[in-house]
Amino acid sequence: MKKLLLVSTLALASVTAFAGQPAADAKLHFQTIASGDVAALMHGYADSAQFNWVAGPLDGTYAGADAIRGVWEKFTKAQGPLKVAVDKV
């Protein structure tokens, strides 16, 4: 339940990285998060991106690709691979 809640919150926060893109791009982004592949995940962020993580131990605002990469590295190290199911985007 804890991982489901965390991933649900994460999905809501992450969808802003693909605002205006097709649903397939958002689903791919969620699958990339679940895989733990930080290098692939970072392809969705510009150098000047800002990322807002809401709640939990990573709560905060991260500015720039290096800061965002750092938070994704912490998340993937702590969580490991996850399963993703997307109902509607």
Backbone as XML, in Angstrom:
<?xml version="1.0"?>
<chain id="A" units="angstrom">
  <residue number="1" name="MET">
    <atom name="N" x="0.821" y="-1.188" z="0.000"/>
    <atom name="CA" x="0.000" y="0.000" z="0.000"/>
    <atom name="C" x="0.867" y="1.255" z="0.000"/>
  </residue>
  <residue number="2" name="LYS">
    <atom name="N" x="1.950" y="1.237" z="0.785"/>
    <atom name="CA" x="2.842" y="2.397" z="0.872"/>
    <atom name="C" x="3.457" y="2.702" z="-0.497"/>
  </residue>
  <residue number="3" name="LYS">
    <atom name="N" x="3.924" y="1.661" z="-1.206"/>
    <atom name="CA" x="4.517" y="1.874" z="-2.530"/>
    <atom name="C" x="3.466" y="2.366" z="-3.516"/>
  </residue>
  <residue number="4" name="LEU">
    <atom name="N" x="2.233" y="1.835" z="-3.436"/>
    <atom name="CA" x="1.167" y="2.263" z="-4.331"/>
    <atom name="C" x="0.866" y="3.739" z="-4.141"/>
  </residue>
  <residue number="5" name="LEU">
    <atom name="N" x="0.758" y="4.170" z="-2.901"/>
    <atom name="CA" x="0.507" y="5.569" z="-2.605"/>
    <atom name="C" x="1.658" y="6.441" z="-3.091"/>
  </residue>
  <residue number="6" name="LEU">
    <atom name="N" x="2.875" y="6.003" z="-2.854"/>
    <atom name="CA" x="4.045" y="6.759" z="-3.277"/>
    <atom name="C" x="4.092" y="6.885" z="-4.789"/>
  </residue>
  <residue number="7" name="VAL">
    <atom name="N" x="3.836" y="5.795" z="-5.494"/>
    <atom name="CA" x="3.876" y="5.826" z="-6.953"/>
    <atom name="C" x="2.728" y="6.650" z="-7.505"/>
  </residue>
  <residue number="8" name="SER">
    <atom name="N" x="1.562" y="6.604" z="-6.865"/>
    <atom name="CA" x="0.442" y="7.432" z="-7.304"/>
    <atom name="C" x="0.778" y="8.911" z="-7.170"/>
  </residue>
  <residue number="9" name="THR">
    <atom name="N" x="1.373" y="9.281" z="-6.058"/>
    <atom name="CA" x="1.792" y="10.666" z="-5.847"/>
    <atom name="C" x="2.864" y="11.047" z="-6.852"/>
  </residue>
  <residue number="10" name="LEU">
    <atom name="N" x="3.786" y="10.142" z="-7.077"/>
    <atom name="CA" x="4.857" y="10.366" z="-8.026"/>
    <atom name="C" x="4.312" y="10.555" z="-9.434"/>
  </residue>
  <residue number="11" name="ALA">
    <atom name="N" x="3.338" y="9.765" z="-9.803"/>
    <atom name="CA" x="2.750" y="9.868" z="-11.130"/>
    <atom name="C" x="2.101" y="11.230" z="-11.327"/>
  </residue>
  <residue number="12" name="LEU">
    <atom name="N" x="1.408" y="11.723" z="-10.319"/>
    <atom name="CA" x="0.790" y="13.035" z="-10.425"/>
    <atom name="C" x="1.840" y="14.132" z="-10.571"/>
  </residue>
  <residue number="13" name="ALA">
    <atom name="N" x="2.920" y="14.008" z="-9.842"/>
    <atom name="CA" x="3.982" y="15.007" z="-9.926"/>
    <atom name="C" x="4.704" y="14.930" z="-11.260"/>
  </residue>
  <residue number="14" name="SER">
    <atom name="N" x="4.860" y="13.739" z="-11.792"/>
    <atom name="CA" x="5.649" y="13.547" z="-12.996"/>
    <atom name="C" x="4.914" y="13.913" z="-14.272"/>
  </residue>
  <residue number="15" name="VAL">
    <atom name="N" x="3.608" y="13.866" z="-14.248"/>
    <atom name="CA" x="2.866" y="14.119" z="-15.467"/>
    <atom name="C" x="3.126" y="15.519" z="-16.005"/>
  </residue>
  <residue number="16" name="THR">
    <atom name="N" x="3.514" y="16.462" z="-15.152"/>
    <atom name="CA" x="3.793" y="17.818" z="-15.616"/>
    <atom name="C" x="4.994" y="17.861" z="-16.557"/>
  </residue>
  <residue number="17" name="ALA">
    <atom name="N" x="5.874" y="16.892" z="-16.475"/>
    <atom name="CA" x="7.027" y="16.861" z="-17.368"/>
    <atom name="C" x="6.603" y="16.583" z="-18.803"/>
  </residue>
  <residue number="18" name="PHE">
    <atom name="N" x="5.395" y="16.055" z="-18.978"/>
    <atom name="CA" x="4.931" y="15.703" z="-20.311"/>
    <atom name="C" x="3.612" y="16.378" z="-20.649"/>
  </residue>
  <residue number="19" name="ALA">
    <atom name="N" x="3.314" y="17.509" z="-20.029"/>
    <atom name="CA" x="2.075" y="18.215" z="-20.301"/>
    <atom name="C" x="1.962" y="18.526" z="-21.778"/>
  </residue>
  <residue number="20" name="GLY">
    <atom name="N" x="0.807" y="18.230" z="-22.356"/>
    <atom name="CA" x="0.579" y="18.508" z="-23.763"/>
    <atom name="C" x="1.074" y="17.421" z="-24.699"/>
  </residue>
  <residue number="21" name="GLN">
    <atom name="N" x="1.719" y="16.384" z="-24.190"/>
    <atom name="CA" x="2.223" y="15.278" z="-25.009"/>
    <atom name="C" x="1.173" y="14.177" z="-25.047"/>
  </residue>
  <residue number="22" name="PRO">
    <atom name="N" x="1.286" y="13.285" z="-26.033"/>
    <atom name="CA" x="0.347" y="12.164" z="-26.116"/>
    <atom name="C" x="0.405" y="11.277" z="-24.877"/>
  </residue>
  <residue number="23" name="ALA">
    <atom name="N" x="-0.695" y="10.595" z="-24.626"/>
    <atom name="CA" x="-0.784" y="9.709" z="-23.470"/>
    <atom name="C" x="0.309" y="8.649" z="-23.499"/>
  </residue>
  <residue number="24" name="ALA">
    <atom name="N" x="0.703" y="8.212" z="-24.677"/>
    <atom name="CA" x="1.752" y="7.190" z="-24.785"/>
    <atom name="C" x="3.070" y="7.687" z="-24.185"/>
  </residue>
  <residue number="25" name="ASP">
    <atom name="N" x="3.384" y="8.951" z="-24.361"/>
    <atom name="CA" x="4.609" y="9.509" z="-23.782"/>
    <atom name="C" x="4.547" y="9.503" z="-22.258"/>
  </residue>
  <residue number="26" name="ALA">
    <atom name="N" x="3.391" y="9.846" z="-21.708"/>
    <atom name="CA" x="3.238" y="9.845" z="-20.257"/>
    <atom name="C" x="3.354" y="8.424" z="-19.714"/>
  </residue>
  <residue number="27" name="LYS">
    <atom name="N" x="2.724" y="7.467" z="-20.388"/>
    <atom name="CA" x="2.815" y="6.067" z="-19.948"/>
    <atom name="C" x="4.257" y="5.579" z="-19.991"/>
  </residue>
  <residue number="28" name="LEU">
    <atom name="N" x="4.981" y="5.938" z="-21.037"/>
    <atom name="CA" x="6.389" y="5.557" z="-21.143"/>
    <atom name="C" x="7.190" y="6.166" z="-19.998"/>
  </residue>
  <residue number="29" name="HIS">
    <atom name="N" x="6.895" y="7.398" z="-19.647"/>
    <atom name="CA" x="7.575" y="8.063" z="-18.536"/>
    <atom name="C" x="7.323" y="7.302" z="-17.239"/>
  </residue>
  <residue number="30" name="PHE">
    <atom name="N" x="6.087" y="6.904" z="-16.979"/>
    <atom name="CA" x="5.758" y="6.148" z="-15.767"/>
    <atom name="C" x="6.490" y="4.812" z="-15.752"/>
  </residue>
  <residue number="31" name="GLN">
    <atom name="N" x="6.548" y="4.151" z="-16.900"/>
    <atom name="CA" x="7.258" y="2.871" z="-16.990"/>
    <atom name="C" x="8.754" y="3.056" z="-16.747"/>
  </residue>
  <residue number="32" name="THR">
    <atom name="N" x="9.295" y="4.161" z="-17.219"/>
    <atom name="CA" x="10.716" y="4.457" z="-17.012"/>
    <atom name="C" x="10.994" y="4.698" z="-15.534"/>
  </residue>
  <residue number="33" name="ILE">
    <atom name="N" x="10.091" y="5.392" z="-14.855"/>
    <atom name="CA" x="10.233" y="5.579" z="-13.409"/>
    <atom name="C" x="10.274" y="4.219" z="-12.733"/>
  </residue>
  <residue number="34" name="ALA">
    <atom name="N" x="9.349" y="3.355" z="-13.094"/>
    <atom name="CA" x="9.258" y="2.032" z="-12.470"/>
    <atom name="C" x="10.501" y="1.186" z="-12.723"/>
  </residue>
  <residue number="35" name="SER">
    <atom name="N" x="11.130" y="1.364" z="-13.874"/>
    <atom name="CA" x="12.306" y="0.558" z="-14.219"/>
    <atom name="C" x="13.540" y="0.941" z="-13.403"/>
  </residue>
  <residue number="36" name="GLY">
    <atom name="N" x="13.555" y="2.177" z="-12.918"/>
    <atom name="CA" x="14.711" y="2.645" z="-12.161"/>
    <atom name="C" x="15.856" y="3.123" z="-13.036"/>
  </residue>
  <residue number="37" name="ASP">
    <atom name="N" x="15.626" y="3.272" z="-14.325"/>
    <atom name="CA" x="16.659" y="3.703" z="-15.272"/>
    <atom name="C" x="16.741" y="5.235" z="-15.277"/>
  </residue>
  <residue number="38" name="VAL">
    <atom name="N" x="17.572" y="5.777" z="-14.413"/>
    <atom name="CA" x="17.668" y="7.229" z="-14.238"/>
    <atom name="C" x="18.140" y="7.916" z="-15.521"/>
  </residue>
  <residue number="39" name="ALA">
    <atom name="N" x="19.080" y="7.313" z="-16.236"/>
    <atom name="CA" x="19.575" y="7.929" z="-17.478"/>
    <atom name="C" x="18.443" y="8.095" z="-18.483"/>
  </residue>
  <residue number="40" name="ALA">
    <atom name="N" x="17.624" y="7.072" z="-18.644"/>
    <atom name="CA" x="16.486" y="7.158" z="-19.567"/>
    <atom name="C" x="15.456" y="8.152" z="-19.046"/>
  </residue>
  <residue number="41" name="LEU">
    <atom name="N" x="15.246" y="8.156" z="-17.766"/>
    <atom name="CA" x="14.282" y="9.059" z="-17.154"/>
    <atom name="C" x="14.657" y="10.522" z="-17.376"/>
  </residue>
  <residue number="42" name="MET">
    <atom name="N" x="15.915" y="10.830" z="-17.341"/>
    <atom name="CA" x="16.366" y="12.216" z="-17.467"/>
    <atom name="C" x="16.185" y="12.791" z="-18.868"/>
  </residue>
  <residue number="43" name="HIS">
    <atom name="N" x="15.914" y="11.959" z="-19.857"/>
    <atom name="CA" x="15.677" y="12.477" z="-21.217"/>
    <atom name="C" x="14.452" y="13.376" z="-21.285"/>
  </residue>
  <residue number="44" name="GLY">
    <atom name="N" x="13.568" y="13.282" z="-20.307"/>
    <atom name="CA" x="12.358" y="14.094" z="-20.311"/>
    <atom name="C" x="12.522" y="15.466" z="-19.683"/>
  </residue>
  <residue number="45" name="TYR">
    <atom name="N" x="13.705" y="15.801" z="-19.212"/>
    <atom name="CA" x="13.901" y="17.058" z="-18.492"/>
    <atom name="C" x="14.922" y="17.955" z="-19.192"/>
  </residue>
  <residue number="46" name="ALA">
    <atom name="N" x="14.561" y="19.215" z="-19.347"/>
    <atom name="CA" x="15.493" y="20.215" z="-19.868"/>
    <atom name="C" x="16.472" y="20.600" z="-18.766"/>
  </residue>
  <residue number="47" name="ASP">
    <atom name="N" x="17.605" y="21.184" z="-19.151"/>
    <atom name="CA" x="18.610" y="21.601" z="-18.161"/>
    <atom name="C" x="18.051" y="22.589" z="-17.142"/>
  </residue>
  <residue number="48" name="SER">
    <atom name="N" x="17.063" y="23.380" z="-17.552"/>
    <atom name="CA" x="16.502" y="24.406" z="-16.674"/>
    <atom name="C" x="15.184" y="23.973" z="-16.023"/>
  </residue>
  <residue number="49" name="ALA">
    <atom name="N" x="14.866" y="22.685" z="-16.061"/>
    <atom name="CA" x="13.599" y="22.192" z="-15.511"/>
    <atom name="C" x="13.527" y="22.399" z="-14.007"/>
  </residue>
  <residue number="50" name="GLN">
    <atom name="N" x="12.302" y="22.493" z="-13.513"/>
    <atom name="CA" x="12.038" y="22.534" z="-12.081"/>
    <atom name="C" x="11.099" y="21.390" z="-11.761"/>
  </residue>
  <residue number="51" name="PHE">
    <atom name="N" x="11.392" y="20.647" z="-10.704"/>
    <atom name="CA" x="10.626" y="19.462" z="-10.327"/>
    <atom name="C" x="10.151" y="19.625" z="-8.890"/>
  </residue>
  <residue number="52" name="ASN">
    <atom name="N" x="8.861" y="19.436" z="-8.670"/>
    <atom name="CA" x="8.284" y="19.556" z="-7.331"/>
    <atom name="C" x="7.853" y="18.178" z="-6.854"/>
  </residue>
  <residue number="53" name="TRP">
    <atom name="N" x="8.524" y="17.667" z="-5.840"/>
    <atom name="CA" x="8.172" y="16.382" z="-5.241"/>
    <atom name="C" x="7.308" y="16.697" z="-4.029"/>
  </residue>
  <residue number="54" name="VAL">
    <atom name="N" x="6.114" y="16.135" z="-3.986"/>
    <atom name="CA" x="5.166" y="16.465" z="-2.941"/>
    <atom name="C" x="5.087" y="15.330" z="-1.928"/>
  </residue>
  <residue number="55" name="ALA">
    <atom name="N" x="5.438" y="15.626" z="-0.701"/>
    <atom name="CA" x="5.323" y="14.723" z="0.451"/>
    <atom name="C" x="6.447" y="13.698" z="0.515"/>
  </residue>
  <residue number="56" name="GLY">
    <atom name="N" x="6.572" y="13.106" z="1.672"/>
    <atom name="CA" x="7.575" y="12.071" z="1.890"/>
    <atom name="C" x="8.956" y="12.630" z="2.124"/>
  </residue>
  <residue number="57" name="PRO">
    <atom name="N" x="9.928" y="11.745" z="2.224"/>
    <atom name="CA" x="11.289" y="12.167" z="2.561"/>
    <atom name="C" x="11.977" y="12.972" z="1.454"/>
  </residue>
  <residue number="58" name="LEU">
    <atom name="N" x="11.479" y="12.924" z="0.237"/>
    <atom name="CA" x="12.087" y="13.686" z="-0.861"/>
    <atom name="C" x="11.341" y="14.989" z="-1.136"/>
  </residue>
  <residue number="59" name="ASP">
    <atom name="N" x="10.383" y="15.330" z="-0.294"/>
    <atom name="CA" x="9.567" y="16.527" z="-0.467"/>
    <atom name="C" x="10.439" y="17.756" z="-0.707"/>
  </residue>
  <residue number="60" name="GLY">
    <atom name="N" x="10.101" y="18.498" z="-1.752"/>
    <atom name="CA" x="10.838" y="19.726" z="-2.017"/>
    <atom name="C" x="10.795" y="20.112" z="-3.480"/>
  </residue>
  <residue number="61" name="THR">
    <atom name="N" x="11.434" y="21.222" z="-3.782"/>
    <atom name="CA" x="11.537" y="21.731" z="-5.142"/>
    <atom name="C" x="12.975" y="21.568" z="-5.597"/>
  </residue>
  <residue number="62" name="TYR">
    <atom name="N" x="13.149" y="20.976" z="-6.768"/>
    <atom name="CA" x="14.473" y="20.699" z="-7.313"/>
    <atom name="C" x="14.614" y="21.458" z="-8.624"/>
  </residue>
  <residue number="63" name="ALA">
    <atom name="N" x="15.636" y="22.294" z="-8.724"/>
    <atom name="CA" x="15.844" y="23.131" z="-9.904"/>
    <atom name="C" x="17.085" y="22.685" z="-10.653"/>
  </residue>
  <residue number="64" name="GLY">
    <atom name="N" x="16.929" y="22.433" z="-11.936"/>
    <atom name="CA" x="18.044" y="22.047" z="-12.786"/>
    <atom name="C" x="18.197" y="20.538" z="-12.891"/>
  </residue>
  <residue number="65" name="ALA">
    <atom name="N" x="18.776" y="20.112" z="-14.001"/>
    <atom name="CA" x="18.911" y="18.686" z="-14.300"/>
    <atom name="C" x="19.717" y="17.928" z="-13.252"/>
  </residue>
  <residue number="66" name="ASP">
    <atom name="N" x="20.770" y="18.521" z="-12.741"/>
    <atom name="CA" x="21.603" y="17.825" z="-11.746"/>
    <atom name="C" x="20.824" y="17.546" z="-10.462"/>
  </residue>
  <residue number="67" name="ALA">
    <atom name="N" x="20.056" y="18.510" z="-9.993"/>
    <atom name="CA" x="19.262" y="18.328" z="-8.778"/>
    <atom name="C" x="18.157" y="17.296" z="-9.003"/>
  </residue>
  <residue number="68" name="ILE">
    <atom name="N" x="17.536" y="17.341" z="-10.174"/>
    <atom name="CA" x="16.475" y="16.387" z="-10.496"/>
    <atom name="C" x="17.049" y="14.980" z="-10.611"/>
  </residue>
  <residue number="69" name="ARG">
    <atom name="N" x="18.182" y="14.852" z="-11.256"/>
    <atom name="CA" x="18.846" y="13.542" z="-11.360"/>
    <atom name="C" x="19.139" y="12.986" z="-9.963"/>
  </residue>
  <residue number="70" name="GLY">
    <atom name="N" x="19.606" y="13.837" z="-9.077"/>
    <atom name="CA" x="19.906" y="13.407" z="-7.716"/>
    <atom name="C" x="18.696" y="12.855" z="-6.984"/>
  </residue>
  <residue number="71" name="VAL">
    <atom name="N" x="17.553" y="13.510" z="-7.130"/>
    <atom name="CA" x="16.354" y="13.031" z="-6.448"/>
    <atom name="C" x="15.868" y="11.711" z="-7.052"/>
  </residue>
  <residue number="72" name="TRP">
    <atom name="N" x="15.955" y="11.583" z="-8.381"/>
    <atom name="CA" x="15.570" y="10.308" z="-9.000"/>
    <atom name="C" x="16.525" y="9.193" z="-8.594"/>
  </residue>
  <residue number="73" name="GLU">
    <atom name="N" x="17.807" y="9.484" z="-8.448"/>
    <atom name="CA" x="18.758" y="8.463" z="-7.997"/>
    <atom name="C" x="18.427" y="8.004" z="-6.582"/>
  </residue>
  <residue number="74" name="LYS">
    <atom name="N" x="18.085" y="8.941" z="-5.710"/>
    <atom name="CA" x="17.703" y="8.576" z="-4.342"/>
    <atom name="C" x="16.447" y="7.707" z="-4.354"/>
  </residue>
  <residue number="75" name="PHE">
    <atom name="N" x="15.454" y="8.109" z="-5.159"/>
    <atom name="CA" x="14.197" y="7.367" z="-5.219"/>
    <atom name="C" x="14.417" y="5.948" z="-5.743"/>
  </residue>
  <residue number="76" name="THR">
    <atom name="N" x="15.119" y="5.820" z="-6.866"/>
    <atom name="CA" x="15.286" y="4.494" z="-7.462"/>
    <atom name="C" x="16.126" y="3.575" z="-6.584"/>
  </residue>
  <residue number="77" name="LYS">
    <atom name="N" x="17.091" y="4.138" z="-5.888"/>
    <atom name="CA" x="17.910" y="3.330" z="-4.981"/>
    <atom name="C" x="17.060" y="2.814" z="-3.819"/>
  </residue>
  <residue number="78" name="ALA">
    <atom name="N" x="16.183" y="3.653" z="-3.301"/>
    <atom name="CA" x="15.351" y="3.272" z="-2.162"/>
    <atom name="C" x="14.222" y="2.315" z="-2.545"/>
  </residue>
  <residue number="79" name="GLN">
    <atom name="N" x="13.654" y="2.466" z="-3.735"/>
    <atom name="CA" x="12.474" y="1.696" z="-4.124"/>
    <atom name="C" x="12.782" y="0.415" z="-4.890"/>
  </residue>
  <residue number="80" name="GLY">
    <atom name="N" x="13.793" y="0.440" z="-5.729"/>
    <atom name="CA" x="14.016" y="-0.701" z="-6.612"/>
    <atom name="C" x="12.971" y="-0.719" z="-7.713"/>
  </residue>
  <residue number="81" name="PRO">
    <atom name="N" x="12.970" y="-1.752" z="-8.552"/>
    <atom name="CA" x="12.001" y="-1.828" z="-9.652"/>
    <atom name="C" x="10.564" y="-1.915" z="-9.138"/>
  </residue>
  <residue number="82" name="LEU">
    <atom name="N" x="9.654" y="-1.264" z="-9.839"/>
    <atom name="CA" x="8.244" y="-1.223" z="-9.473"/>
    <atom name="C" x="7.406" y="-1.713" z="-10.650"/>
  </residue>
  <residue number="83" name="LYS">
    <atom name="N" x="6.171" y="-2.117" z="-10.376"/>
    <atom name="CA" x="5.214" y="-2.465" z="-11.423"/>
    <atom name="C" x="4.312" y="-1.253" z="-11.653"/>
  </residue>
  <residue number="84" name="VAL">
    <atom name="N" x="3.969" y="-1.005" z="-12.920"/>
    <atom name="CA" x="3.147" y="0.144" z="-13.276"/>
    <atom name="C" x="1.883" y="-0.333" z="-13.967"/>
  </residue>
  <residue number="85" name="ALA">
    <atom name="N" x="0.773" y="0.266" z="-13.600"/>
    <atom name="CA" x="-0.491" y="0.078" z="-14.304"/>
    <atom name="C" x="-1.100" y="1.468" z="-14.511"/>
  </residue>
  <residue number="86" name="VAL">
    <atom name="N" x="-1.428" y="1.803" z="-15.757"/>
    <atom name="CA" x="-2.015" y="3.103" z="-16.070"/>
    <atom name="C" x="-3.417" y="2.862" z="-16.578"/>
  </residue>
  <residue number="87" name="ASP">
    <atom name="N" x="-4.384" y="3.466" z="-15.902"/>
    <atom name="CA" x="-5.778" y="3.319" z="-16.298"/>
    <atom name="C" x="-6.151" y="4.359" z="-17.341"/>
  </residue>
  <residue number="88" name="LYS">
    <atom name="N" x="-5.993" y="5.635" z="-16.989"/>
    <atom name="CA" x="-6.324" y="6.737" z="-17.897"/>
    <atom name="C" x="-5.307" y="7.845" z="-17.700"/>
  </residue>
  <residue number="89" name="VAL">
    <atom name="N" x="-4.955" y="8.505" z="-18.789"/>
    <atom name="CA" x="-4.044" y="9.643" z="-18.702"/>
    <atom name="C" x="-4.740" y="10.827" z="-19.336"/>
  </residue>
</chain>
